[in-house]
Structure formats: C-alpha cells, structure tokens
Amino acid sequence: MSLYSVFYFLLISTLGLIPYKLLYFIGKVISFSFLIIPNKHKKISLVNLKLIFPDLSHNEIMDLLKDSLFHSSMNFLESGMVWGRKDYANRKGFIDVKNFQSVKTSIKNNNGVLLFTPHLGNIEILINFLGENTICTIPYTRPKNKYIDSVITKSRNSSGVKMVNIDSVGIKEILSTLRNGNVVAFASDQVPKKGSGIFSSFFNQDIYSIKLVPKLQQKTSCAVHLMYCERKKNGEGFLIHFSDSIHLSEEVKEGVDKMNIEFEKCIMYNPGQYSWEYKKFKRTEKESLYL
C-alpha cells in the first residue's frame, strides 16, 4: 500500500470517528477561515454568485457565500461518514426521505428510471441511499487523483451502486441498464467536455450544459426524476427529495433548457447549500472572470 493510500485511509477513518455534531462545529470554523483568507473556492464562488444574483446586495451575497463555503467544507468533513463506516443511516431521524414512492412507481413500470441531481447538499448521501434501495448505475468522470478515485469507486461500489466511466463503453452500459428497467443516477450540473454539451440558459446566463439526460430519455423512454439532498439545520441530518416524473422534451435543446429550469427551482429552494465553487461559466465568454 502506497503512502498516499495510507494517508487517505487514515484521514477517512479519523473523520469517521468524529461525532457529527462536532463535525458540524468544525465545518463552521473551516468555512470562516475560507471566508477571511484569499483562496480559489471563495474567488470562484463570488464570481458565480454575483453573476447569478445581480440584484442582491453585497451583504446578501456575502451571506450566501458564507453558507456555501460552510456546506462545501461539510462535504469534505463528511467523507469519513459517507465513504467509511456508513453507520449514519441507522440513526433514527438522521435521514428523512420525501416522495421516493413516486420513483418506486416509475421503477414498477419497467421502462427504466433516470435520476438527475445538482451538487446541492451531499450527493454521497443520495448514492448510498440508492445503493440500498435500487439497482443503480452511476456515470462519472474519473478524478485526476487515482488515490481519490480508488477511495470513491470502492466506497460507492460497496454501497451497492455500479460506477461506469462516461465513454462509449459506459454509455452502452447506461442504455442497457435503462432498457432493463433499472436506475441510472447522474449529477448533471457540471460543465461537460467540449463536444459533449450545448449552450443553455441558467439563471438568465448562458452556460455549457450536459445534454446526456434528455438524450437518454429520448432513446429509452425512461422516467426522469429530479433528486437532491438537503442538510438539516444544526447537524440534525439530511433530507432527501425526489420529484414526480418529469418529461424533458423530444428535442435536445428544449430538454437541456428544462433540466436547467429544474435545477434553478431546486437551487432557489436552498441556494446556500449549492456548490458555487464550480466554474459554471467555463467554455463561455465569461470564463476570463475566474482568472
């Protein structure tokens, strides 16, 4: 075992031993540090927030920034809980779920179910839940760090989901999964590689968006649901939301526009929990704002 592997193993194991209420407090301390010290997470988040919410005052933007940095810090601190011991699901009242019955109804129709989500709250909570309750395949782009990739893949596979890379082989497997009546889950709010997306409106701004979600619905006639995971207040746990079935469109551009509209509604429900540190405006004329 390499030193990097030992380091990540010890880090995740240590974080998994810390009581969640204490992690919540540590997250507040870390996010305050990110707020006052210059760093790329703060810089990128500020660019995005100012573009998305041009009518908000400076204080309102800073409040959103503070919340976003806290929730991003929690995503790191919760890695021991979601990638390690995973015993949190047994705590009474720690995980609540809304409207999963709608997804189960779609699964019973045997046409396949495609679940899409933004990076809001902690998506690993969603993945672990789906692994326990569905036959689920998840497309993803491998992280550049092979040690982190190993940790993520091993953890997610152990939770019961199957990870496939987004390439020609992976797409064939995703189509097969849907046509066999099973579930595919996809965090589809990130900026795709050139040639893998189209331009679409997001909060009245053009962004380069993934087109795979509506294309999969067109090719398989699968049911599509939005899902997202929200942190409860004061370290009390998580609330998982599932929407009713959504018809995106027969046309790819309209389908991507509809997907982004659903993201907007979801984000506005709890904008401080969205991961604003992603470069949402990569591959647009506004990319230079991140420099």
C-alpha positions in Angstrom: 0.0 0.0 0.0 1.4 3.4 -1.0 1.9 6.3 1.4 -0.9 8.2 -0.4 -3.3 5.3 0.1 -2.3 5.1 3.8 -2.9 8.8 4.2 -6.4 8.8 2.6 -7.3 5.6 4.6 -6.2 7.2 7.9 -7.9 10.6 7.1 -11.3 9.0 6.2 -11.1 6.6 9.2 -10.3 9.5 11.6 -13.1 11.7 10.2 -15.5 8.7 10.5 -14.8 8.6 14.3 -15.8 12.2 15.0 -19.4 12.8 16.2 -21.4 14.5 13.6 -22.4 17.4 15.8 -18.7 18.1 16.3 -18.1 17.9 12.6 -20.7 20.5 12.1 -18.9 22.8 14.5 -15.6 22.1 12.8 -17.2 23.0 9.5 -18.2 26.4 10.8 -14.6 27.1 11.8 -13.2 25.9 8.5 -15.7 27.9 6.5 -14.9 31.1 8.5 -11.3 30.6 7.6 -12.1 30.2 3.9 -14.2 33.4 4.2 -11.4 35.6 5.5 -8.4 34.1 3.8 -7.9 34.5 0.0 -8.5 31.2 -1.8 -9.8 29.8 -5.1 -13.1 28.4 -3.6 -14.0 31.9 -2.3 -13.0 33.6 -5.5 -14.9 31.3 -7.9 -18.0 31.2 -5.6 -18.1 35.0 -5.5 -17.9 35.3 -9.4 -20.8 32.8 -9.7 -23.0 34.4 -7.1 -22.6 37.9 -8.5 -23.5 36.7 -12.0 -26.4 34.6 -10.8 -27.8 37.1 -8.3 -27.1 40.6 -9.7 -29.9 42.2 -7.8 -28.7 41.1 -4.3 -26.9 43.5 -2.0 -23.2 43.0 -1.0 -24.3 41.7 2.4 -26.8 39.2 0.9 -24.1 37.9 -1.5 -21.7 37.5 1.4 -24.3 35.6 3.4 -24.8 33.2 0.5 -21.0 32.9 0.2 -20.6 32.1 3.9 -23.3 29.4 3.7 -21.9 27.9 0.5 -18.3 27.7 1.9 -19.7 26.0 5.0 -21.6 23.4 3.1 -18.6 22.7 0.8 -16.5 22.3 4.0 -19.0 19.8 5.3 -18.8 17.7 2.1 -15.1 17.1 2.9 -15.7 16.5 6.6 -18.5 14.0 5.9 -16.2 11.9 3.8 -15.4 9.6 6.7 -19.1 9.1 7.3 -20.2 8.5 3.7 -17.1 6.7 2.4 -16.1 4.9 5.6 -18.3 3.5 8.3 -21.7 4.4 6.8 -23.5 3.7 10.1 -25.3 7.1 10.0 -28.2 5.5 8.1 -29.1 3.6 11.3 -29.6 6.7 13.4 -33.2 7.4 14.0 -34.4 10.5 12.2 -31.0 11.3 10.7 -32.1 10.6 7.2 -35.6 11.5 6.0 -36.9 10.9 2.5 -39.6 12.7 0.6 -41.6 11.3 -2.4 -39.5 8.2 -3.1 -42.8 6.4 -3.7 -43.0 8.2 -7.0 -39.7 6.8 -8.1 -40.7 3.3 -7.0 -43.9 3.6 -9.1 -41.7 4.5 -12.1 -39.5 1.5 -11.4 -42.5 -0.8 -11.4 -43.4 0.4 -14.9 -40.1 -1.4 -16.1 -39.1 1.3 -18.6 -36.0 2.4 -16.6 -35.6 5.4 -14.3 -33.1 8.2 -14.8 -32.4 10.4 -11.7 -30.6 13.7 -12.1 -29.3 16.0 -9.4 -27.3 19.2 -8.8 -24.4 19.4 -6.4 -26.5 20.5 -3.5 -26.0 19.2 0.0 -24.1 15.9 -0.1 -24.6 13.7 -3.2 -22.9 10.8 -1.5 -25.9 10.5 0.8 -28.0 10.1 -2.3 -25.7 7.5 -3.7 -25.7 5.4 -0.6 -29.5 5.6 -0.3 -29.9 4.5 -4.0 -27.4 1.6 -3.5 -29.5 0.3 -0.6 -32.9 0.7 -2.3 -32.4 0.3 -6.1 -30.4 -1.4 -8.8 -28.4 1.6 -9.8 -25.7 2.6 -12.2 -23.8 5.9 -11.9 -21.9 7.5 -14.8 -19.0 9.7 -13.7 -15.7 11.2 -14.8 -12.8 9.8 -13.0 -10.9 12.2 -10.8 -7.3 13.0 -11.8 -6.0 11.8 -8.5 -6.0 8.0 -8.8 -6.0 7.5 -5.0 -9.1 9.6 -4.5 -10.7 7.7 -7.5 -9.9 4.4 -5.8 -11.5 5.5 -2.5 -14.6 6.9 -4.2 -15.1 3.9 -6.5 -14.5 1.3 -3.8 -16.9 3.1 -1.4 -19.7 3.6 -3.9 -19.4 0.1 -5.2 -19.6 -1.2 -1.6 -22.8 0.8 -1.1 -24.5 -1.2 -3.9 -24.2 1.1 -7.0 -22.2 0.4 -10.1 -19.8 3.1 -11.4 -19.2 3.5 -15.1 -17.0 6.0 -16.9 -18.6 8.4 -19.3 -17.2 7.0 -22.5 -18.6 4.9 -25.4 -18.5 1.7 -23.3 -20.1 3.4 -20.3 -22.9 4.9 -22.4 -23.7 1.5 -23.8 -23.9 0.1 -20.3 -26.1 3.0 -19.2 -28.5 2.4 -22.1 -28.6 -1.3 -21.2 -29.4 -0.5 -17.6 -32.3 1.7 -18.5 -33.7 -0.7 -21.1 -33.6 -3.5 -18.5 -35.8 -1.4 -16.2 -33.2 -0.3 -13.7 -32.0 3.0 -12.4 -29.3 5.4 -13.6 -28.3 8.4 -11.4 -26.4 11.4 -12.7 -25.1 14.6 -11.2 -25.6 16.5 -14.4 -25.0 20.2 -13.5 -21.2 20.2 -14.2 -19.7 21.6 -17.3 -19.0 18.8 -19.8 -16.1 18.3 -22.2 -16.2 20.2 -25.5 -18.5 18.4 -27.8 -20.5 16.7 -25.0 -22.8 19.6 -24.3 -24.8 22.6 -25.7 -25.3 26.1 -24.6 -28.4 26.7 -22.4 -29.8 29.3 -20.1 -29.1 29.1 -16.4 -30.5 31.9 -14.3 -30.6 34.1 -17.5 -26.9 33.3 -18.2 -25.5 31.1 -21.0 -23.7 28.0 -19.7 -22.3 25.0 -21.4 -24.6 22.1 -20.3 -24.6 18.3 -20.4 -27.0 17.0 -23.0 -27.0 13.4 -21.9 -30.0 13.5 -19.7 -32.7 14.4 -22.4 -30.9 12.2 -24.9 -31.2 9.2 -22.7 -34.9 9.8 -22.1 -35.4 10.1 -25.9 -33.6 6.9 -26.7 -35.2 4.7 -23.9 -38.5 6.4 -23.0 -37.4 6.1 -19.4 -39.0 8.0 -16.5 -37.0 11.0 -15.3 -37.0 12.4 -11.7 -35.0 15.2 -10.1 -33.5 14.4 -6.7 -31.4 16.3 -4.2 -30.1 16.0 -0.7 -30.5 18.9 1.8 -28.7 19.2 5.1 -30.9 19.8 8.1 -30.1 22.6 10.5 -27.8 22.2 13.5 -26.3 18.9 12.4 -29.5 17.0 12.7 -29.0 15.0 9.5 -30.3 15.1 5.9 -33.5 15.3 3.9 -33.6 13.5 0.5 -36.1 14.9 -2.0 -37.4 13.1 -5.1 -39.7 14.9 -7.7 -42.6 13.4 -9.6 -41.8 12.1 -13.1 -40.6 14.9 -15.4 -40.9 14.9 -19.2 -38.0 16.9 -20.5 -38.6 17.2 -24.3 -38.5 15.4 -27.6 -35.9 18.0 -28.7 -32.4 18.0 -27.1 -32.1 21.8 -26.7 -35.5 22.1 -25.1 -34.7 19.1 -22.9 -31.5 20.7 -21.6 -33.3 24.0 -21.0 -35.9 22.1 -19.0 -33.2 20.4 -17.0 -31.6 23.7 -16.1 -35.0 25.2 -15.1 -35.5 22.3 -12.7 -32.0 23.0 -11.3 -32.9 26.6 -10.8 -36.0 25.8 -8.9 -34.1 23.3 -6.8 -31.3 25.7 -6.1 -33.6 28.6 -5.1 -35.2 26.3 -2.5 -31.8 26.4 -0.7 -29.2 28.5 -2.6 -26.7 28.4 0.3 -26.3 24.6 0.0 -25.3 24.7 -3.7 -21.7 24.1 -4.6 -20.9 27.5 -6.1 -17.2 26.8 -6.2 -17.5 25.0 -9.6 -16.6 27.1 -12.6 -20.1 27.1 -14.1 -19.1 29.6 -16.8 -16.3 27.6 -18.3 -16.4 27.4 -22.1 -18.3 30.8 -22.2 -17.1 34.3 -22.8 -17.3 34.9 -19.0 -14.6 32.3 -18.3 -12.0 35.0 -18.0 -13.7 36.2 -14.8 -12.2 33.3 -13.0 -8.6 34.4 -13.8 
